[in-house]
Amino acid sequence: MPVVTLTTPTEPRRAWIVFGIAILTIAALITLIATALSQGAGGHAAEATASAQVIAVNAGFDDCGAGWADSHGGSLSFAVSNTTIAGEEVYLQSADTQAVYGEVEGLGTNAIRTLDVVLGDGHYRFVCIPAESDPIQGPVVSITDASVQDALTPGIQIVTVGDLLPAAKAYQSWITSRLPVLAADARALDAAVTSGDLMTARAAWLTTHLEYESLGAAYGAFGDADGAINGMPAAGLTALADPDLTGLHKIEAQLWGGQPAADIAPVTAQLVTDVDTLGTTFQTARVNALDVGLRSHEILENAIEFELTGSADAGSHTGLATIGANIAGTREALLPLESILSSRYPDLPTAEAWLDRSAALIASYQHPDGSWTALGDLTQAQRETLNSTLDQTVELLAPVAAICDPRTRAS
């Protein structure tokens, strides 16, 4: 998303420093996940690299896995070389269960990538998947004498596109059921503005905005409608000043910026049209199976980047309410993945418990009259607790995206 210039809450300097640490923690986590996927490190790449002798392994049509014939257990480091004429993916997996212990994606011709793992006793093999070709299985290598000091690299059972399709279909059905609600909310907002009741319009705006923010895993299937309904202003412009901006953020800036109802009414009318268009086009759209798992992590990650920093605030100061909607949207994205994750992600109950904890914390900032505490009004202690709670929740959700990254299952 573009950098925007919007109203940002003023907070104690130390609180922002703490938040910066939280963001750095998330950045470090993303790097760790990327390393685990490409190197199979499972969080132990550093230990493996330090103690393991590098084993050169070919990954081609006729020599997949060549170079690894026998092995001890523990820390192992492989230099995987693509000997095909096209890009490929390479897995190191259990020959018994097909669980993946290491993965190299996008390995170009003649390229070499290091893959570090910590393996215990078992039967393992490399699987090479050249572009546009079926998987090729390498020879099985048995480890029977592992004396492992480091924690073992966890194996992940492969999730295929076929495995994810039922989850995507269930999620799409839920989105379809919510679009009429969104349309009704948009009409109520438009009616309030048209009648000149801007106080009611502000409440209706928040209801509409939160409904849309709960649909986070489907944005990729919304196409241009997403920008029209919930787009951000162009770089260097505020939502109020951007002449090309439409949708909820424009209306927010107008409602809280003192604009007369006559100026707001054309924008709310356009919102109704855009939401109706979305309801029509989504009937033939498809939620990408990959998006459901990926967005279950990204929704809250984006909430931290844009809502918790205040950069998406166009004047309503309801960022905490939006984060609450994002948490609800995360739950809806996770729900159809339960059967896939329950056997693959041991920390799923912990992640869900932290989602509950985050939701309860956010809810504590809503007042009895329905209004919300502004981010700028939080105390330093409140801000630190909020930052750390959301940070921990996002960290626990990150493996969901990695586990649900679809892979090809070898026969």
Secondary structure, DSSP 8 states (H G I E B T S, - for coil): ------------HHHHHHHHHHHHHHHHHHHHHHHHHHH--TT-HHHHHHH--EEEEEESTTTTTTT-----SEEEEEEEEE-SSS-EEEEEEETTT--EEEEEEEE-TT-EEEEEEEE-SEEEEEEEEETTS--EE---EEE------S-----B----HHHHHHHHHHHHHHHHHHHHHHHHHHHHHHHHHHTT-HHHHHHHHHHHHHHHHTTGGGHHHHTHHHHHHH----TT--TTT-TT--SHHHHHHHHHTT--HHHHHHHHHHHHHHHHHHHHHTTS----HHHHHHHHHHHHHHIIIIITTSTT-SSS--HHHHHHHHHHHHHHHHGGGHHHHTTT-TTHHHHHHHHHHHHHHHHTTB-TTS-B--GGGS-HHHHHHHHHHHHHHHHHHHHHHHHTS------
